[in-house]
Amino acid sequence: VLKDCKYNLINLNRNTKGSITFEPELMPDGTISQPARKTHHMPIGPGGTVLTEDEINNLIDVGGIHCDFCKRKGTKLFKCARCRREFYCSKECQRKQWTEKVHNIYCRKEGEFQPGDLVQIVRLTNMPELNSCIVCVLGRNTT
């Protein structure tokens, strides 16, 4: 699965290079226009990814809308204290996510990376053409 994702990301980076500028406009209703969202179609199955549509939707889920373990909505949510990217409705869901859904493998503090992590390059001034590229972190594991 990781090999398919890396291949798709390499092709995605190759196909979406270039700079896009956005000039906000004042709309007739008084609001300011928002940039169009970039979307990409990644075929499922042969020639695409082996991930199911549900798995892809789970990967691009923004978070904070529901509990990341039980998907319960309408309750107060708590963030993971370490990565601050996962949301839980209870300590029990947090424990289960950590062990059953292996959040412990992917949980990182802000700015912490491990070999094999996929990261997006941003704010690179000496080679701006690489901004927005997604790369795989190389090196030895320090933990």
N, C-alpha and C positions, 0 to 999 in steps of 0.2 A: 504494500500500500504506500509506504514512504517513498519507494522508488518511483511509483506512478505520480505521486504528488510533486516530487522534485522535478520530474520530466515536464509535467504540466506547468509548473511555475517557471521553468526555464523558457518554455515556449511563450508563456504569458508575458514575461519580461521582454522577450525579443519582439513580440507583436505590439507592445504598448509603449515602447520607448518614444521619447520626444517630449517637448515641453508643452504643457497646456496652460494657458493663462485664462483667468476668469475675471471679468470686470463686473462687479455687482451693479444692478440697475434698480432704480426706484420704481416699484410697480404701482399701477393706478390705485390700488387699495392702501397705499402707504407703506407696504412691507418692502424689504430688500430681497432681491432675487437670490436664490441659492444655486451653487454650482450643480450641474447635472451629475448624478452618481454614475461612476463607471461600473458596468456590469460585464461579466464574461460568462459565456456558455461553455461549460466543461462537460463533454459528452460522458455519459455513464455507460460502462461496458467496454467492449473491444474498441481500441483506438482512443479511449478516454480513461477515466478512473474506474477502479474497482469498488469505490465507495458507493454506498446506496444514497439515494436522494435524502433520506432522513439523516444519514451520517454527515453529508455535506451541509445540510441545514443546521445541524448541531455545531459544526465547526465554525460557521459564520454567524452564529447566534450572538447578538450583541451583549446580552447579560443584563441583569438588573431588573428584568421584566418578571422573572419567575425564579424559583429555586432551581439551581443547576443540577440537583440530584433528583428530586421528586417532581419537578416542573410545576409545583403548586404556585398559584397566583393569588394576589389579594392579601398577602401577609407582609409584615415587616421583614425585610431581608438584611442579612449581615454579610459583610465582605470577608473573604479570606484575609487574615491579618498579614500574611506574607506577600502574596502577589497582588492582592486587592482587585482581582479580576473575576473571581468566582463568587457567586451569591448563594446564600443558604437561608432556609427558614428556621433551622434549628441546629443545635450542636450535633444531634443524631445524624442529620443529613450531611453535615460537614464531615463527620467521622466516616460515614459510609462512602461518600465521594472520594475521600482520601484513600481508602483501602480497596473498595470494589471497583471504582472507575478510574483508579490510578492517577488521581490528581497529584499525588506526591511525586510522580515522575516529571510532570510538566510545570509544577509550581516553582516560580522564580521571583526573587525580589526585583524591583525596578533596576534595569541595567545589568542584571546578572545573566550570563549566558553559559551554556554547556556545549561541548562538541556534539554536533548533530542537530542543534536547534536551527530552525529557519527564521531569519530575521530580515526585516525590510530596512534598507539603507535610506536615511533621511538626513538633511542638512549637511551634506558633504560639500564643502566649498572648493576643494582643490580638484575634484573630478565630478562636477554636478551632473554629468550624463549618467552616472551610476545611481543617482537618487531615484527612489521608488523601486529599484531592483531588489528582489528577494534572494538572499544567499544562505548557504549552509555554513555554520560555524565549524571550523576545523581546529584541531589542537588536542592536547591531552586533557583528560578530565581532572580537575583540581580538587574534587571532593572525595 
